[in-house]
Amino acid sequence: MNTFDLPSAPRLLLQVELSPIQGTRFQPTGFPDVGAGTYTLPDGTEQLLVESPQSVANRLEAACWDEATNELVAPLSGLPYVRVNGTDGQLLTTSLLEAHRLNSPYIERTDFFTNVLKPAVAFDEKKPLDRSALVQALARYDVGCLLHGVFLESIAGVLRLPRAISGFIEASSIGRVETGGVKNDRVQASKDQEGGKTAAEGFGNVPFHRTEFVAKSITAYFNIDLDQVRSYRLGREMERLLFALALFKVQRFLASGLRLRTACDLAASELASKAPSGFSLPSLSQVTESLPGLIREASVHFATPAVTITTFNGAEKKKGKA
């Protein structure tokens, strides 16, 4: 079997043990009005969600982007995506960097979305969804949507794909580390001052509370839905590319993207396949070396040129029935 032919299994399940790169404490992701995502297993074990599926999805996309050059990392050159410029011609954002990818408001309010993407998905409210047209349009303009999913709700509420790759990080047998500190005002230490110079405006010495965690183990889990990739019916070349791209995202994230926050810098042990049994993972270097050839083989599905450039002019979204 070729290294990047899809295994004959519904999903590829991967996991890897993580640990703080220094010390023992780490800071998890926080949720508005909730804080850290702690929970208790039926056996009483205290657990913690270190990184959520939505955050990991964004980090997997970020692993493909070179912030220094504002381009895809070199091995991925030739993959299709949408670049959005401002009216000054400077890069504003891309479909790779936006949380909702092609459904970003910065893409939705462009001529590309109205005049190119909408016709390409071929939605007709009087007919059943043409999933094949949707899949082909996503492959043409942003192949990452076939892995990370998309919901084109502004066109129609049925135009969606779930994630074909997902991940999250959990910590087990956790303990809390309660600390704090003070924001010092070296000019006027009192936080109850006249003339609007109060703690609410950032004046005065302001003490704060901080909760970090320790854990017996920290584990990252990844799920690549092979059945979903097969269901696209885009052919062997695209299946192999999507599979290699998914592995690249996971392995590059583990190699260079685990500084999740200032107080959460992690190191990974060896990535392991938990299902199907006996699957041999190619190394990151093998995947990296193979991707340019896989991209060329699948390029018949891509837009020409592969990178679509459009302009966001800040106009209001047009009202009306989708």
Order of alpha helices (4+ residues) and beta strands (2+ residues): beta-beta-beta-beta-alpha-beta-beta-beta-beta-alpha-alpha-alpha-alpha-beta-beta-beta-beta-alpha-alpha-beta-beta-beta-alpha-beta
